[in-house]
């Protein structure tokens, strides 16, 4: 898959998942929260993305470091792989 250029418009799912990720850090306007809810009720791919994203956030919180400071040792990488394998 080729990277998007700035001139390409975002798809509906891309807009929704971007808003979903932003909602983890800032409260979104009511309209955006409703759009996410309605879209996720009809889009199985976005529902799966939301679930997987929340799961990954939970796994990363176990390392108790801000996400921008996460640098994994070999041991931590193996632990993370094991946690992700359990999910499958």
Secondary structure, 3 states (H helix, E strand, C coil): CCCCCCCCCCCHHHHHHHHHHHHCCCCCCHHHHHHHHHHHHHCHHHHHHHHHHHHHHHHHHCCCCCHHHCCCCHHHHHHHHHHHHHHC
